[in-house]
Amino acid sequence: MSSLKKIICLANSYKLNERCIAGIDLDTGKWVRPVCDRQYPEDGRVPKRIRFVEGREPKPLDILEIPLDNKGNDFGFESENLSVLKGEWKCLGQAKVEEILQYCNNSDYILHNSRKYVNSSYLKTVPFHRRRTIEIVKVQKQNFSVTQNEGAKFRGSIKNNHGYLLLNNAKITDPEFIKNLENGYSPTSNNLLVTISLSMPYVPSQNWEGEPPCWKLIANIIEF
């Protein structure tokens, strides 16, 4: 069974050579991650020929109408995935930042814990409806910082108002924000909406001990 779902786009981030798209379903208020699990059964990334709307990339806050199944490959640990079906993606308009605030995570942790990653084995122990592999947080500018590592990759960290580190040195995968950073930009607005998602499991080096973790990524940043 399928339907056209209306989703507020809150992530269009790099996923290998394609993109990961995700957002809030306007009818349910829940996160949805459209996945092309037939074309890419290993990770569900969404190719350009499918995701483009009006000849362009989906933008943050776009209200997208997407043909989706009511289920999708969860790759063993994700709860938000719905399979993309044939049909055109449309942009119906733009949401306002104020409409997003109700969906922000206000808990003590970003994505289950205070570490840089979550193990998929842990996620499998969490009831399906309580699993989170993507969420959005409101952050004050002074609590958000960016560094650039030796490989010229940008990483971001988030603190709370008490100085407690909520997200440490997470890879930034937001294409537009990366482009701005490469041009010397730094956030100027007082507040940010930051979307954080989990990667597919992988080990960072040959010396890693333990299972391949799902790493926390900064998938999108909206200033306001």
C-alpha positions, 0 to 999 in steps of 0.5 A, a space after each residue: 500500500 502506498 500514498 503521497 506523503 507530505 514531508 518537511 525537508 530537514 536533511 539533504 546530506 551527503 551519502 557516498 555519491 548520492 544523498 540522504 533525504 529526511 524530514 517530518 511527516 506533516 500528517 503524523 509528526 514523525 520522522 521519515 527517511 525516504 530510501 531507494 532500497 531497491 536501487 541501493 539495497 545496502 544503504 537506500 541512498 537517493 539518486 539525483 534523478 529521483 530526488 530532484 524537484 523542479 530541476 533542483 535539490 530539495 532545500 531545508 524547509 521545503 514541503 515535499 510531496 513524495 510517493 512512498 510505501 508505508 514500509 521500508 528496509 530498516 537495514 536492521 536498526 533504523 525506524 524511520 525508513 519508507 521505500 520510495 516508489 515511482 512518481 515525481 517528487 514535488 515541492 508544495 511550498 516552504 515551512 516556517 522555522 517556528 513550525 519546526 520547534 515543536 519537533 526539537 529534541 529536548 532530552 539530555 542526550 542527542 541520539 540515545 547517548 553522549 558518545 560519538 556513535 551508537 551501536 546497532 546492537 543497542 538500537 536493536 534492543 530498543 522497541 522499534 517505535 522508540 528507536 531514533 536514528 535522526 533528530 533535530 535540536 535547537 542550539 544557541 550560536 555560542 554552543 555550536 563550534 566547528 573545526 577542520 581536521 587534517 583531511 580538510 573535513 569539517 566537524 561540529 560540536 554542540 554544548 548545552 547552556 551548562 557547558 556539557 558536551 552533547 555532541 563531540 566532533 561529529 562529521 558535517 554532511 550538509 552540502 550547502 553548509 560545507 560550501 559556506 564553510 569552505 568560503 570562510 563563513 561562520 554562523 551569524 544568527 543567534 539560533 540554529 536548528 541542527 539535524 543529527 543522524 546516524 551513519 550506516 555502521 562502519 569502523 573508522 580504522 583497522 585498529 578499531 575493536 568491537 562492532 562497527 558503530 553508527 556514527 553521529 553526523 550533522 546532516 543539516 543546519 538552519 540558522 534563524 
